Amino acid sequence: MAYKDLREFIRLLEKKGLLRRIKVEVDPVLEIAGINDKVVKKSGPALLFENPKGSKIPCVVNLFGSYERMQLALEVNSLDEIGTRMLEFLGPEIPTNIIEKLKALPKLKRLADFLPKYVSSGPCKEVIIKNNPSLDIFPILKTWPEDGGRFITLPMVFTKDPETGIRNCGMYRMQVYDEKTTGMHWHMHKDGARHYRNSERLGKKLEVAVAIGSDPAVIYSATAPLPEGVDEMLFAGFLRRSPVELVRCETVDHEVPANSEIVLEGYCEPYERRVEGPFGDHTGYYSLKDEFPVFHITCITHREDAIYSATIVGRPPMEDCYIAKATERIFLPLIQKQLPEIVDMNLPIEGVFHNIVIVSIDKRYPGHARRVMYALWGMGQMSFTKMIVVVDKWVDVQNPSEVIWRIGNNVDPKRDVVIVEGPLDVLEHASDIPAYGGKMGIDATKKWESEGFLREWPNEIVISEEIKRLVDRRWKEYGF
């Protein structure tokens, strides 16, 4: 059953001993982040700071900072369940005759059940501040010493394409400049940035609504790499198996989750830029200063007893690692739908999700590993991947030790390494040109004669099943 709101999820975490309340006064400037970093690195609980310095509003962090909490957030026993459910829902293919169309009707009805529901009001409207709204009432965090200021780090940012009216909800950090303005960190590849560019071309300001704190499925959906034009609120309804209730904003033409803790309404003027950053990012390095659009706040609404939610990123492992691993498992079946030869995939936490991808494949023909590399580089956000390692189907890609062993033994760098150029993630700092540079593919599969390998490929050292059974049977007899 879907969570009613963020606080229902918080109550569940507390009941299960997965949340710690901090009652003493703690400074949102660096101190909360310092506590969080120590807790996350020890696989600790979510943290609810009841008395943040300078604010009457409590602050919660690290809500999703473990596999267990991520599974609880999405209400599954395994993150793989969601991808399987998505695949079942999407298949079979488009109906081609009347019988198939009739069979598809129940599925279309189920899809309609996930569509957002529009309501006249909601908890996020309990307090409405149109006259002199100010961000100063919230415990917004500064997380790392060289950060350019305080940043809103878990916002659900709603925009609409000014030409089509199609909605997008993404998660983009927002540096606080003063009580009424923030930066809007739209990377060039993101839908929010595209909406803003379209608005600039039309000479119009872009209306924006920012929701902070909703139920976990809605928060996760804002981070999901959905295809262009797919409504994140529909996806959230699919995840939670219940429609998201949306309520109209006060001063902008947007609808936001009615169960939100806080909503910021406003706009971005065309061609207005301001320096944003540095920011201690999920790569473990600071994102450097750059110019980004400016968000002007026209109204703030919030619950009477609002809770401010934030995430703190940095050198992995951090909370965002577990959100990203959920994405890995949820979207793997959709990748396999297009590339059925892929057996499993691992985006290592240390690879910060756009640096390294490891895939195992059922190799069927010469050059198959390279075909998979090129295909992945052509898929959505996978196109930003800097390094792809391909191994055989019997290799456990979730075991870094085995993968490195295979690379060391199976790869001839002259033959098995592919270097190409293309788009990179905006946070990639090693390339000569921002967001563009080299990519590397490594074929660590067993090489075939048909691929030009004419030597004998040696067998792996494996204990026989007979000896394994013998040793297991006599284990206690050995004195262990």
The 8 nearest C-alpha neighbors of each residue, nearest first, counted from 0:
[[1, 2, 239, 240, 74, 241, 3, 73],
 [2, 0, 239, 3, 241, 240, 74, 214],
 [3, 1, 4, 214, 7, 8, 0, 5],
 [2, 4, 7, 1, 214, 5, 258, 6],
 [3, 5, 214, 2, 7, 6, 213, 258],
 [6, 4, 214, 213, 8, 7, 212, 9],
 [5, 7, 9, 8, 4, 10, 214, 3],
 [6, 8, 10, 9, 5, 4, 2, 3],
 [7, 9, 11, 6, 5, 10, 12, 2],
 [10, 8, 6, 12, 7, 11, 13, 5],
 [9, 11, 13, 7, 8, 12, 6, 14],
 [12, 10, 14, 8, 13, 9, 15, 7],
 [13, 11, 17, 9, 15, 14, 18, 10],
 [12, 14, 18, 16, 10, 15, 11, 17],
 [13, 15, 11, 12, 16, 10, 17, 18],
 [16, 14, 12, 13, 17, 11, 18, 10],
 [15, 17, 13, 14, 18, 12, 19, 44],
 [18, 16, 12, 44, 15, 13, 45, 19],
 [19, 17, 45, 13, 44, 12, 46, 16],
 [18, 20, 46, 45, 47, 44, 21, 17],
 [19, 21, 47, 46, 48, 22, 18, 49],
 [20, 22, 48, 23, 47, 49, 19, 46],
 [21, 23, 49, 50, 20, 48, 24, 47],
 [24, 22, 21, 50, 25, 49, 48, 51],
 [23, 25, 50, 51, 52, 22, 26, 49],
 [26, 24, 51, 52, 23, 31, 27, 30],
 [25, 27, 52, 28, 30, 51, 31, 24],
 [28, 26, 140, 31, 138, 29, 30, 51],
 [27, 29, 141, 26, 140, 30, 142, 31],
 [28, 30, 142, 32, 141, 31, 27, 33],
 [31, 29, 33, 26, 32, 28, 27, 34],
 [32, 30, 34, 27, 33, 29, 35, 26],
 [31, 33, 35, 142, 29, 30, 34, 36],
 [34, 32, 30, 36, 31, 35, 29, 37],
 [35, 33, 31, 37, 32, 36, 38, 30],
 [34, 36, 32, 38, 33, 37, 39, 31],
 [37, 35, 33, 39, 38, 34, 32, 40],
 [36, 38, 40, 34, 35, 39, 33, 41],
 [37, 39, 43, 35, 41, 36, 40, 34],
 [40, 38, 42, 36, 41, 43, 37, 35],
 [39, 41, 37, 42, 38, 36, 316, 317],
 [40, 42, 38, 39, 43, 37, 36, 44],
 [43, 41, 39, 40, 38, 65, 44, 64],
 [42, 44, 38, 41, 39, 45, 40, 17],
 [45, 43, 17, 18, 46, 19, 42, 38],
 [44, 46, 18, 61, 62, 60, 19, 17],
 [47, 45, 19, 60, 59, 18, 20, 44],
 [46, 48, 59, 20, 58, 21, 49, 19],
 [49, 47, 21, 58, 57, 50, 20, 51],
 [48, 50, 57, 22, 21, 47, 51, 58],
 [49, 51, 24, 48, 22, 23, 57, 52],
 [52, 50, 25, 24, 26, 54, 48, 27],
 [51, 53, 26, 25, 54, 24, 50, 27],
 [52, 54, 51, 138, 55, 136, 26, 137],
 [55, 53, 56, 138, 52, 136, 51, 137],
 [54, 56, 57, 50, 53, 51, 136, 137],
 [55, 57, 54, 306, 137, 305, 58, 307],
 [58, 56, 49, 306, 48, 50, 307, 51],
 [57, 59, 307, 48, 308, 47, 306, 56],
 [58, 60, 47, 308, 46, 48, 307, 309],
 [61, 59, 309, 46, 62, 310, 45, 308],
 [62, 60, 45, 64, 63, 318, 310, 46],
 [61, 63, 45, 60, 64, 68, 59, 46],
 [64, 62, 69, 68, 61, 65, 318, 321],
 [63, 65, 318, 61, 62, 321, 68, 317],
 [66, 64, 68, 67, 63, 321, 69, 42],
 [67, 65, 69, 68, 70, 321, 64, 63],
 [66, 68, 70, 65, 69, 71, 63, 64],
 [67, 69, 71, 65, 63, 70, 66, 72],
 [68, 70, 72, 66, 63, 71, 67, 65],
 [71, 69, 67, 75, 73, 72, 68, 74],
 [70, 72, 74, 68, 69, 73, 67, 75],
 [73, 71, 69, 215, 70, 74, 68, 216],
 [72, 74, 70, 71, 75, 216, 69, 215],
 [75, 73, 71, 72, 70, 76, 239, 1],
 [76, 74, 70, 77, 73, 71, 78, 80],
 [75, 77, 70, 78, 74, 80, 71, 67],
 [78, 76, 79, 75, 80, 70, 81, 74],
 [77, 79, 80, 328, 81, 325, 70, 75],
 [78, 80, 328, 77, 81, 82, 329, 83],
 [81, 79, 83, 78, 82, 77, 84, 75],
 [82, 80, 84, 83, 79, 329, 78, 85],
 [83, 81, 329, 85, 84, 79, 332, 80],
 [82, 84, 86, 80, 81, 85, 87, 79],
 [83, 85, 81, 87, 82, 86, 88, 80],
 [86, 84, 82, 88, 83, 87, 89, 81],
 [85, 87, 89, 83, 88, 84, 90, 82],
 [88, 86, 84, 90, 85, 89, 83, 91],
 [87, 89, 85, 86, 90, 84, 106, 91],
 [88, 90, 86, 87, 85, 91, 92, 84],
 [91, 89, 92, 87, 88, 86, 93, 85],
 [90, 92, 89, 93, 87, 94, 88, 86],
 [91, 93, 90, 94, 89, 95, 99, 103],
 [92, 94, 95, 91, 90, 100, 99, 103],
 [95, 93, 99, 100, 96, 92, 103, 97],
 [96, 94, 93, 99, 97, 100, 98, 92],
 [97, 95, 99, 98, 94, 100, 101, 93],
 [96, 98, 100, 99, 101, 95, 94, 102],
 [99, 97, 101, 100, 96, 102, 94, 95],
 [98, 100, 94, 102, 101, 96, 97, 103],
 [101, 99, 97, 103, 94, 102, 98, 96],
 [102, 100, 98, 103, 104, 99, 97, 105],
 [101, 103, 99, 100, 104, 98, 105, 106],
 [102, 104, 100, 101, 106, 105, 99, 107],
 [105, 103, 107, 106, 101, 102, 108, 100],
 [106, 104, 108, 107, 103, 109, 102, 101],
 [105, 107, 109, 108, 103, 104, 110, 88],
 [106, 108, 110, 104, 109, 105, 111, 103],
 [109, 107, 105, 111, 106, 110, 104, 112],
 [110, 108, 112, 106, 111, 107, 105, 113],
 [111, 109, 107, 112, 108, 113, 106, 114],
 [110, 112, 108, 114, 113, 109, 107, 106],
 [111, 113, 109, 110, 114, 108, 242, 241],
 [114, 112, 236, 242, 111, 110, 237, 241],
 [113, 115, 233, 111, 242, 112, 116, 236],
 [116, 114, 243, 242, 244, 233, 232, 113],
 [115, 117, 244, 242, 243, 245, 114, 118],
 [118, 116, 245, 244, 246, 115, 119, 247],
 [117, 119, 246, 120, 245, 244, 116, 121],
 [120, 118, 246, 117, 121, 247, 245, 257],
 [121, 119, 118, 246, 124, 257, 122, 247],
 [120, 122, 257, 123, 124, 258, 246, 119],
 [121, 123, 124, 258, 125, 302, 257, 259],
 [122, 124, 301, 302, 259, 121, 260, 125],
 [125, 123, 122, 126, 300, 121, 301, 127],
 [124, 126, 302, 122, 123, 303, 301, 127],
 [125, 127, 301, 300, 124, 302, 303, 128],
 [128, 126, 300, 124, 299, 129, 125, 301],
 [129, 127, 299, 132, 130, 298, 300, 126],
 [130, 128, 298, 132, 131, 127, 297, 299],
 [129, 131, 128, 132, 298, 297, 127, 299],
 [130, 132, 129, 133, 128, 298, 297, 179],
 [133, 131, 128, 298, 130, 299, 129, 179],
 [132, 134, 178, 135, 179, 131, 136, 299],
 [133, 135, 178, 136, 137, 179, 132, 177],
 [134, 136, 133, 137, 178, 138, 54, 177],
 [135, 137, 134, 54, 133, 138, 55, 56],
 [136, 138, 135, 139, 134, 54, 56, 307],
 [139, 137, 54, 27, 140, 51, 58, 56],
 [140, 138, 137, 149, 151, 150, 27, 141],
 [141, 139, 27, 149, 28, 142, 150, 138],
 [140, 142, 149, 28, 29, 148, 150, 143],
 [141, 143, 29, 32, 140, 28, 311, 144],
 [142, 144, 146, 145, 279, 29, 141, 32],
 [145, 143, 146, 142, 29, 141, 279, 147],
 [144, 146, 143, 147, 277, 278, 279, 285],
 [147, 145, 278, 277, 148, 143, 144, 279],
 [146, 148, 276, 277, 145, 278, 275, 149],
 [149, 147, 146, 141, 150, 174, 175, 276],
 [148, 150, 141, 140, 175, 174, 139, 151],
 [151, 149, 174, 173, 175, 152, 140, 141],
 [152, 150, 173, 172, 153, 139, 174, 154],
 [151, 153, 172, 309, 310, 150, 154, 173],
 [152, 154, 309, 310, 151, 211, 308, 170],
 [155, 153, 211, 170, 156, 210, 152, 209],
 [154, 156, 210, 170, 209, 169, 221, 168],
 [155, 157, 209, 169, 168, 154, 170, 208],
 [158, 156, 168, 208, 167, 207, 209, 155],
 [159, 157, 207, 167, 166, 191, 168, 156],
 [160, 158, 166, 164, 165, 161, 167, 194],
 [159, 161, 194, 164, 165, 162, 163, 166],
 [162, 160, 164, 159, 163, 198, 194, 197],
 [163, 161, 160, 164, 197, 165, 159, 198],
 [162, 164, 165, 160, 161, 159, 166, 194],
 [163, 165, 160, 159, 161, 162, 166, 158],
 [166, 164, 159, 163, 160, 228, 167, 230],
 [167, 165, 159, 158, 164, 230, 160, 168],
 [166, 168, 158, 157, 159, 230, 169, 231],
 [167, 169, 157, 156, 221, 231, 155, 158],
 [170, 168, 221, 156, 155, 222, 171, 167],
 [169, 171, 155, 221, 154, 222, 156, 153],
 [172, 170, 184, 185, 169, 173, 154, 183],
 [171, 173, 152, 184, 151, 150, 174, 183],
 [174, 172, 151, 182, 183, 150, 181, 184],
 [175, 173, 150, 182, 181, 149, 176, 151],
 [174, 176, 181, 149, 177, 150, 173, 180],
 [177, 175, 181, 180, 174, 178, 182, 148],
 [178, 176, 180, 179, 175, 181, 134, 135],
 [177, 179, 134, 133, 135, 180, 176, 175],
 [180, 178, 296, 177, 133, 295, 134, 132],
 [181, 179, 295, 294, 177, 176, 296, 178],
 [182, 180, 175, 176, 174, 294, 173, 293],
 [181, 183, 293, 174, 173, 294, 292, 184],
 [182, 184, 173, 292, 185, 293, 294, 291],
 [185, 183, 171, 172, 291, 182, 173, 186],
 [184, 186, 192, 183, 191, 171, 187, 189],
 [187, 185, 188, 189, 184, 192, 425, 191],
 [186, 188, 189, 192, 185, 193, 425, 190],
 [189, 187, 186, 190, 192, 193, 185, 425],
 [190, 188, 192, 191, 186, 187, 185, 193],
 [189, 191, 193, 192, 194, 188, 167, 227],
 [190, 192, 194, 193, 189, 185, 195, 158],
 [193, 191, 195, 185, 189, 190, 194, 187],
 [192, 194, 190, 196, 195, 191, 197, 189],
 [195, 193, 160, 197, 191, 192, 196, 190],
 [194, 196, 198, 192, 193, 197, 199, 205],
 [197, 195, 199, 193, 198, 194, 192, 200],
 [198, 196, 200, 194, 195, 199, 193, 201],
 [197, 199, 195, 201, 203, 196, 200, 205],
 [200, 198, 269, 202, 196, 201, 197, 203],
 [199, 201, 197, 198, 202, 196, 203, 269],
 [202, 200, 198, 199, 203, 197, 161, 196],
 [201, 203, 199, 200, 198, 269, 204, 197],
 [204, 202, 198, 201, 199, 269, 205, 268],
 [203, 205, 268, 269, 267, 198, 266, 206],
 [206, 204, 267, 266, 198, 195, 207, 203],
 [205, 207, 266, 265, 251, 204, 267, 158],
 [206, 208, 266, 158, 265, 157, 264, 205],
 [209, 207, 264, 157, 263, 156, 265, 253],
 [210, 208, 156, 263, 155, 262, 157, 154],
 [211, 209, 262, 155, 261, 154, 259, 263],
 [212, 210, 261, 154, 260, 262, 259, 155],
 [211, 213, 260, 259, 308, 5, 210, 261],
 [214, 212, 259, 5, 4, 258, 218, 217],
 [213, 215, 4, 5, 217, 216, 2, 218],
 [214, 216, 218, 72, 217, 219, 213, 5],
 [217, 215, 219, 235, 218, 214, 73, 220],
 [216, 218, 220, 235, 215, 219, 214, 213],
 [219, 217, 215, 216, 220, 221, 213, 214],
 [218, 220, 216, 221, 222, 217, 215, 223],
 [221, 219, 223, 217, 222, 218, 235, 231],
 [220, 222, 169, 219, 168, 170, 218, 223],
 [223, 221, 220, 219, 170, 169, 224, 218],
 [222, 224, 220, 225, 221, 219, 326, 231],
 [225, 223, 222, 226, 380, 379, 326, 220],
 [224, 226, 223, 229, 227, 231, 228, 230],
 [227, 225, 229, 228, 224, 379, 230, 223],
 [226, 228, 229, 225, 190, 230, 167, 224],
 [227, 229, 230, 226, 165, 167, 166, 225],
 [230, 228, 227, 226, 225, 231, 233, 234],
 [231, 229, 233, 232, 228, 167, 234, 166],
 [230, 232, 234, 233, 220, 168, 235, 229],
 [231, 233, 235, 234, 230, 236, 115, 243],
 [234, 232, 236, 114, 230, 235, 231, 113],
 [235, 233, 231, 237, 232, 236, 238, 230],
 [234, 236, 232, 238, 217, 237, 233, 216],
 [237, 235, 242, 113, 233, 241, 239, 234],
 [236, 238, 234, 240, 235, 113, 239, 233],
 [239, 237, 235, 236, 240, 216, 234, 73],
 [238, 240, 1, 236, 241, 237, 216, 235],
 [241, 239, 237, 236, 238, 113, 1, 242],
 [240, 242, 236, 239, 113, 1, 243, 237],
 [243, 241, 236, 113, 115, 114, 116, 244],
 [242, 244, 115, 236, 116, 245, 232, 241],
 [245, 243, 116, 117, 257, 256, 115, 242],
 [244, 246, 256, 117, 255, 257, 254, 118],
 [247, 245, 254, 257, 118, 255, 120, 117],
 [246, 248, 254, 253, 255, 249, 245, 119],
 [247, 249, 253, 254, 251, 250, 246, 252],
 [248, 250, 251, 247, 298, 264, 252, 127],
 [249, 251, 248, 264, 298, 297, 252, 265],
 [252, 250, 253, 248, 206, 249, 264, 265],
 [253, 251, 248, 250, 206, 254, 247, 249],
 [254, 252, 248, 251, 247, 208, 255, 157],
 [253, 255, 247, 246, 245, 248, 256, 252],
 [254, 256, 245, 246, 257, 247, 253, 210],
 [257, 255, 245, 258, 259, 244, 246, 243],
 [256, 258, 121, 245, 246, 259, 244, 123],
 [257, 259, 256, 122, 4, 213, 123, 121],
 [260, 258, 213, 123, 212, 257, 256, 261],
 [259, 261, 212, 305, 302, 301, 123, 211],
 [260, 262, 301, 211, 259, 210, 300, 123],
 [263, 261, 210, 300, 209, 299, 301, 211],
 [262, 264, 299, 209, 208, 298, 210, 296],
 [265, 263, 208, 298, 296, 297, 207, 299],
 [264, 266, 296, 297, 295, 207, 206, 208],
 [265, 267, 206, 207, 295, 205, 294, 204],
 [268, 266, 294, 205, 204, 293, 295, 206],
 [267, 269, 204, 271, 270, 266, 205, 293],
 [270, 268, 199, 204, 271, 203, 202, 267],
 [269, 271, 272, 268, 199, 292, 202, 267],
 [272, 270, 269, 268, 292, 293, 273, 267],
 [273, 271, 292, 291, 290, 293, 270, 274],
 [272, 274, 290, 291, 275, 292, 293, 271],
 [273, 275, 290, 289, 288, 291, 276, 272],
 [274, 276, 289, 288, 290, 273, 182, 291],
 [277, 275, 288, 147, 278, 287, 146, 289],
 [276, 278, 287, 288, 147, 146, 286, 285],
 [277, 279, 146, 276, 286, 285, 280, 147],
 [280, 278, 285, 143, 284, 313, 146, 286],
 [279, 281, 313, 282, 285, 312, 278, 283],
 [282, 280, 313, 312, 283, 314, 351, 315],
 [281, 283, 284, 280, 351, 314, 313, 315],
 [314, 282, 284, 313, 281, 280, 279, 315],
 [285, 283, 282, 280, 279, 286, 314, 313],
 [284, 286, 279, 278, 280, 287, 277, 283],
 [287, 285, 278, 277, 280, 279, 284, 426],
 [288, 286, 277, 285, 276, 289, 278, 275],
 [287, 289, 276, 277, 275, 274, 286, 290],
 [288, 290, 274, 275, 287, 291, 276, 273],
 [289, 291, 274, 273, 272, 275, 288, 292],
 [290, 292, 272, 273, 184, 183, 275, 182],
 [293, 291, 272, 183, 271, 182, 273, 267],
 [294, 292, 182, 267, 183, 181, 272, 271],
 [293, 295, 267, 181, 180, 266, 182, 183],
 [296, 294, 180, 265, 266, 179, 267, 293],
 [295, 297, 265, 179, 264, 298, 180, 294],
 [298, 296, 265, 264, 295, 129, 250, 132],
 [299, 297, 129, 264, 128, 132, 296, 263],
 [300, 298, 263, 128, 262, 132, 127, 264],
 [299, 301, 127, 262, 126, 124, 261, 128],
 [302, 300, 261, 123, 126, 260, 124, 262],
 [301, 303, 305, 123, 125, 304, 260, 122],
 [302, 304, 305, 125, 126, 301, 122, 123],
 [305, 303, 302, 306, 56, 301, 260, 57],
 [304, 306, 302, 260, 303, 301, 56, 307],
 [307, 305, 57, 58, 56, 260, 308, 304],
 [306, 308, 58, 57, 59, 305, 56, 309],
 [309, 307, 59, 58, 212, 60, 306, 153],
 [310, 308, 153, 60, 152, 59, 311, 307],
 [309, 311, 60, 152, 153, 61, 312, 318],
 [312, 310, 32, 309, 142, 313, 318, 152],
 [313, 311, 281, 280, 317, 310, 319, 318],
 [314, 312, 281, 283, 280, 279, 315, 282],
 [283, 313, 315, 281, 282, 316, 317, 312],
 [316, 314, 317, 313, 349, 348, 283, 320],
 [315, 317, 320, 314, 40, 348, 318, 39],
 [318, 316, 315, 319, 320, 312, 39, 313],
 [317, 319, 64, 320, 61, 321, 63, 312],
 [318, 320, 322, 321, 317, 323, 312, 64],
 [321, 319, 323, 318, 322, 317, 348, 316],
 [320, 322, 324, 323, 319, 318, 64, 65],
 [323, 321, 319, 325, 320, 324, 326, 63],
 [322, 324, 326, 320, 325, 321, 319, 327],
 [325, 323, 327, 321, 326, 322, 320, 328],
 [324, 326, 322, 323, 328, 327, 329, 78],
 [327, 325, 323, 329, 324, 328, 330, 322],
 [328, 326, 324, 325, 329, 330, 331, 323],
 [327, 329, 79, 325, 331, 326, 330, 78],
 [330, 328, 82, 326, 81, 327, 331, 79],
 [329, 331, 333, 332, 328, 327, 82, 326],
 [332, 330, 334, 328, 333, 329, 327, 335],
 [333, 331, 335, 334, 82, 330, 336, 83],
 [334, 332, 336, 330, 335, 331, 86, 337],
 [333, 335, 331, 336, 337, 332, 338, 330],
 [336, 334, 339, 338, 332, 337, 333, 341],
 [335, 337, 333, 334, 339, 338, 332, 86],
 [336, 338, 335, 334, 339, 333, 332, 340],
 [337, 339, 335, 340, 336, 341, 334, 371],
 [340, 338, 335, 341, 336, 337, 342, 334],
 [339, 341, 361, 360, 338, 342, 335, 362],
 [342, 340, 360, 339, 335, 343, 359, 338],
 [343, 341, 360, 359, 392, 340, 361, 344],
 [344, 342, 359, 358, 341, 396, 345, 360],
 [345, 343, 358, 357, 396, 359, 346, 331],
 [346, 344, 357, 347, 396, 397, 356, 358],
 [345, 347, 356, 352, 355, 357, 348, 344],
 [348, 346, 350, 349, 345, 352, 355, 351],
 [347, 349, 350, 351, 320, 346, 315, 316],
 [348, 350, 347, 351, 315, 316, 352, 314],
 [349, 351, 354, 355, 347, 348, 352, 353],
 [352, 350, 349, 348, 353, 282, 354, 281],
 [353, 351, 350, 346, 354, 355, 348, 347],
 [352, 354, 384, 351, 355, 383, 385, 350],
 [353, 355, 385, 350, 384, 352, 386, 351],
 [356, 354, 386, 350, 387, 353, 385, 346],
 [355, 357, 346, 387, 345, 388, 386, 358],
 [358, 356, 388, 345, 344, 387, 389, 396],
 [359, 357, 344, 389, 343, 390, 388, 345],
 [358, 360, 390, 392, 391, 342, 343, 389],
 [361, 359, 341, 392, 342, 340, 391, 362],
 [360, 362, 392, 340, 363, 391, 341, 342],
 [363, 361, 360, 367, 364, 391, 368, 340],
 [362, 364, 361, 367, 365, 340, 360, 366],
 [363, 365, 367, 362, 366, 449, 450, 368],
 [366, 364, 450, 367, 449, 363, 447, 368],
 [365, 367, 369, 368, 364, 370, 450, 362],
 [366, 368, 370, 369, 365, 364, 362, 371],
 [369, 367, 371, 370, 366, 442, 389, 372],
 [370, 368, 372, 371, 366, 367, 373, 442],
 [369, 371, 367, 373, 368, 372, 374, 366],
 [372, 370, 374, 368, 369, 373, 375, 367],
 [373, 371, 369, 375, 374, 370, 376, 368],
 [374, 372, 376, 370, 371, 375, 369, 377],
 [373, 375, 371, 377, 376, 372, 370, 378],
 [374, 376, 377, 378, 372, 373, 381, 371],
 [377, 375, 382, 373, 374, 378, 381, 372],
 [376, 378, 374, 375, 382, 373, 379, 381],
 [379, 377, 375, 381, 382, 376, 380, 374],
 [380, 378, 381, 382, 377, 226, 224, 376],
 [379, 381, 382, 383, 378, 224, 384, 353],
 [382, 380, 378, 383, 379, 384, 376, 375],
 [381, 383, 376, 380, 377, 378, 384, 379],
 [382, 384, 423, 424, 381, 380, 422, 353],
 [385, 383, 353, 354, 381, 382, 386, 355],
 [384, 386, 438, 354, 355, 439, 383, 353],
 [387, 385, 355, 439, 440, 384, 438, 354],
 [386, 388, 440, 356, 355, 357, 441, 439],
 [387, 389, 357, 441, 440, 442, 356, 358],
 [390, 388, 358, 442, 443, 359, 357, 368],
 [391, 389, 444, 359, 443, 358, 360, 394],
 [392, 390, 444, 359, 360, 393, 394, 361],
 [393, 391, 360, 359, 361, 394, 342, 390],
 [392, 394, 391, 395, 359, 390, 361, 360],
 [393, 395, 392, 391, 396, 390, 359, 402],
 [396, 394, 397, 398, 393, 401, 402, 359],
 [397, 395, 398, 345, 394, 402, 357, 344],
 [396, 398, 395, 345, 399, 344, 347, 402],
 [397, 399, 396, 400, 401, 395, 402, 394],
 [400, 398, 402, 401, 403, 397, 396, 395],
 [401, 399, 403, 398, 402, 404, 405, 397],
 [400, 402, 404, 399, 403, 398, 405, 395],
 [401, 403, 399, 405, 404, 400, 406, 396],
 [404, 402, 406, 400, 405, 401, 399, 407],
 [403, 405, 401, 407, 402, 406, 400, 408],
 [406, 404, 402, 408, 403, 407, 409, 401],
 [407, 405, 403, 443, 409, 404, 408, 410],
 [406, 408, 404, 405, 409, 403, 410, 443],
 [407, 409, 405, 406, 410, 404, 443, 411],
 [410, 408, 443, 406, 405, 407, 445, 444],
 [411, 409, 443, 406, 412, 415, 408, 407],
 [410, 412, 414, 413, 415, 409, 416, 408],
 [413, 411, 416, 415, 414, 410, 441, 417],
 [414, 412, 411, 415, 416, 410, 417, 441],
 [415, 413, 411, 412, 416, 410, 417, 442],
 [414, 416, 442, 412, 411, 410, 441, 413],
 [415, 417, 441, 412, 440, 414, 413, 442],
 [416, 418, 440, 439, 441, 419, 415, 438],
 [419, 417, 439, 438, 440, 416, 437, 420],
 [420, 418, 438, 437, 439, 417, 421, 440],
 [421, 419, 437, 436, 438, 418, 422, 435],
 [420, 422, 435, 436, 437, 423, 419, 438],
 [423, 421, 435, 434, 383, 436, 382, 424],
 [424, 422, 383, 434, 435, 425, 436, 421],
 [423, 425, 383, 426, 434, 427, 353, 422],
 [424, 426, 434, 427, 423, 433, 186, 187],
 [427, 425, 424, 428, 286, 434, 282, 423],
 [428, 426, 424, 425, 429, 434, 423, 430],
 [427, 429, 430, 426, 433, 425, 431, 286],
 [430, 428, 427, 431, 432, 436, 433, 426],
 [431, 429, 436, 432, 428, 433, 427, 435],
 [432, 430, 429, 433, 436, 435, 428, 434],
 [431, 433, 430, 435, 434, 436, 429, 428],
 [434, 432, 435, 425, 430, 431, 427, 428],
 [435, 433, 423, 425, 424, 422, 432, 427],
 [436, 434, 422, 423, 432, 433, 421, 430],
 [437, 435, 420, 430, 421, 423, 432, 422],
 [436, 438, 420, 419, 421, 418, 439, 385],
 [439, 437, 385, 419, 418, 420, 386, 436],
 [438, 440, 418, 386, 417, 385, 387, 419],
 [439, 441, 387, 417, 416, 386, 388, 372],
 [442, 440, 388, 416, 415, 443, 387, 389],
 [441, 443, 415, 389, 444, 368, 388, 416],
 [444, 442, 390, 406, 409, 410, 389, 441],
 [445, 443, 390, 391, 442, 446, 389, 409],
 [444, 446, 409, 447, 443, 391, 456, 390],
 [447, 445, 444, 452, 450, 448, 456, 409],
 [446, 448, 450, 449, 452, 445, 451, 365],
 [447, 449, 452, 451, 450, 453, 446, 454],
 [450, 448, 447, 451, 365, 452, 364, 446],
 [451, 449, 447, 448, 365, 452, 446, 366],
 [450, 452, 448, 449, 453, 447, 446, 365],
 [451, 453, 448, 447, 450, 454, 446, 449],
 [454, 452, 448, 451, 455, 447, 449, 450],
 [455, 453, 452, 456, 448, 451, 457, 447],
 [454, 456, 457, 453, 452, 448, 458, 447],
 [457, 455, 454, 458, 446, 445, 447, 452],
 [458, 456, 455, 459, 454, 460, 445, 409],
 [459, 457, 460, 456, 461, 455, 445, 408],
 [458, 460, 461, 457, 456, 462, 408, 405],
 [459, 461, 458, 462, 457, 463, 464, 456],
 [462, 460, 459, 463, 458, 464, 467, 466],
 [461, 463, 464, 467, 466, 460, 465, 459],
 [464, 462, 465, 466, 461, 467, 468, 460],
 [463, 465, 467, 466, 468, 462, 469, 461],
 [466, 464, 468, 463, 467, 469, 462, 470],
 [467, 465, 469, 468, 463, 464, 470, 462],
 [468, 466, 464, 470, 469, 465, 471, 463],
 [467, 469, 471, 465, 466, 470, 472, 464],
 [470, 468, 466, 472, 467, 471, 465, 473],
 [469, 471, 473, 467, 472, 468, 474, 466],
 [472, 470, 468, 474, 469, 473, 467, 475],
 [471, 473, 469, 470, 474, 468, 475, 476],
 [474, 472, 476, 470, 471, 475, 469, 477],
 [475, 473, 471, 477, 476, 470, 472, 479],
 [476, 474, 478, 479, 477, 473, 472, 471],
 [475, 477, 473, 478, 474, 479, 472, 470],
 [478, 476, 475, 474, 479, 473, 470, 472],
 [477, 479, 475, 476, 474, 473, 470, 471],
 [478, 475, 477, 474, 476, 473, 471, 470]]
